[in-house]
């Protein structure tokens, strides 16, 4: 089981910059890969953590991204 710890400041800043620049998809890929490698999480767990992080930290951007996906 993974021990809960905060993301490094550099990772938080990278994710924030990507989201602010409108590239939430790339931020998700970066966070997903980080979770997989750092915690050896399986695909489903890493995806769940990624979604939970973005819903908590960037709710408006996540909602906008979801509406774009549903429009396709």
C-alpha positions in Angstrom: 0.0 0.0 0.0 1.3 3.4 -0.9 2.1 5.9 1.8 0.3 9.2 1.4 2.7 12.0 0.7 2.5 15.3 -1.1 3.7 15.8 -4.6 7.1 17.5 -5.0 6.9 21.3 -5.5 8.4 21.0 -8.9 5.7 18.5 -10.0 2.9 20.7 -8.6 4.3 23.7 -10.5 4.6 21.7 -13.7 1.0 20.4 -13.4 -0.3 23.9 -12.6 1.5 25.5 -15.6 0.2 22.8 -17.9 -3.4 23.2 -16.7 -3.2 27.0 -16.8 -2.0 26.8 -20.4 -5.0 24.7 -21.3 -3.3 21.4 -21.6 -5.0 19.4 -18.8 -4.6 16.2 -20.9 -0.8 16.4 -20.9 -0.9 17.2 -17.2 -2.9 14.1 -16.7 -0.4 12.0 -18.6 2.5 13.4 -16.5 0.7 12.7 -13.2 -0.4 9.2 -14.4 3.1 8.3 -15.3 4.5 9.7 -12.0 2.0 7.6 -10.0 2.8 4.5 -12.0 6.5 4.9 -11.5 6.8 6.3 -8.0 4.3 4.1 -6.3 4.2 1.1 -8.7 0.5 1.6 -9.0 -1.5 -0.4 -11.5 -3.4 1.3 -14.4 -6.7 1.6 -12.6 -5.3 2.9 -9.4 -3.1 5.5 -11.1 -6.0 6.7 -13.2 -8.2 7.0 -10.1 -5.5 9.0 -8.3 -5.1 11.2 -11.3 -8.8 12.0 -11.6 -9.1 12.6 -7.8 -6.1 15.0 -7.8 -7.5 17.1 -10.7 -11.0 17.2 -9.3 -9.6 18.4 -6.0 -7.0 20.9 -7.3 -8.5 22.1 -10.5 -12.3 21.5 -10.4 -13.2 24.2 -13.0 -10.7 23.1 -15.5 -11.7 19.5 -15.0 -15.3 20.3 -15.6 -14.4 22.3 -18.7 -12.3 19.3 -20.0 -15.2 16.9 -19.3 -17.6 19.1 -21.2 -15.3 19.2 -24.2 -15.0 15.4 -24.2 -18.8 15.0 -24.0 -19.2 17.4 -26.9 -17.2 15.1 -29.2 
